[in-house]
C-alpha cells in the first residue's frame, strides 16, 4: 500500500500543469479539472436534478468531469473530475446534499455508513476539484479515495496539521488522502 501511496503522490507533481490552457472546445472549462495528460480522453457529464446524468462527451480513459456549480453545498464555481466508476457514489452524495444543510448531509452519510448503504468509491481513484466563489478565484484540490484506510495503515497523519498529505475520515468508506489545495 505504501508503494501505491508513493506512486499516487508522485502524480501530483503535475499539479501546476493543470492550470495550462485547456483545449478550445465547448467543454474546455469543465475539462480544465482533469489532469492535462488525461483531458483529451476525459468524458463530460451533465447531472440532472433527479441525480442521473447525460453523457455529453464519452470518456475513453475512465475519467469524467462535470460542472456542479451552484448545487446545494457546492461553491458558486465547482468542477469535479474522477473515475466513472464513482458516479453512483456522486449521485448518492448529491442526494445527501440536496437539503442544502451540511449537518443533515453529515447525518445521512453517518447513517449510511452505519447501516451499510454507503456506496464505495473506486479504491485509489483520484478526485480533482476546481472550486471557488467565481472563475477568477479558483482552488485546485486533489484527493485519493482509500475506503477503510487509516493513518496507521498508510503511515500518514489523520489530521492536516503537518502541512502535507493526510488521511481524512479514517476507517470509513469516505477515507481519502487529502492533499493541500493549490491555487
Residue, then its C-alpha position, 0 to 999 in steps of 0.5 A: x500500500x505504501x508503494x501505491x501511496x508513493x506512486x499516487x503522490x508522485x502524480x501530483x507533481x503535475x499539479x501546476x500543469x493543470x492550470x495550462x490552457x485547456x483545449x478550445x472546445x465547448x467543454x474546455x472549462x469543465x475539462x480544465x479539472x482533469x489532469x492535462x495528460x488525461x483531458x483529451x480522453x476525459x468524458x463530460x457529464x451533465x447531472x440532472x436534478x433527479x441525480x442521473x446524468x447525460x453523457x455529453x462527451x464519452x470518456x475513453x480513459x475512465x475519467x469524467x468531469x462535470x460542472x456542479x456549480x451552484x448545487x446545494x453545498x457546492x461553491x458558486x464555481x465547482x468542477x469535479x473530475x474522477x473515475x466513472x466508476x464513482x458516479x453512483x457514489x456522486x449521485x448518492x452524495x448529491x442526494x445527501x446534499x440536496x437539503x442544502x444543510x451540511x449537518x443533515x448531509x453529515x447525518x445521512x452519510x453517518x447513517x449510511x455508513x452505519x447501516x451499510x448503504x454507503x456506496x464505495x468509491x473506486x479504491x485509489x481513484x483520484x478526485x480533482x476539484x476546481x472550486x471557488x466563489x467565481x472563475x477568477x478565484x479558483x482552488x485546485x484540490x486533489x484527493x485519493x479515495x482509500x475506503x477503510x484506510x487509516x493513518x496507521x495503515x498508510x503511515x500518514x497523519x489523520x489530521x492536516x496539521x503537518x502541512x502535507x498529505x493526510x488521511x481524512x475520515x479514517x476507517x470509513x468508506x469516505x477515507x481519502x488522502x487529502x492533499x493541500x489545495x493549490x491555487 
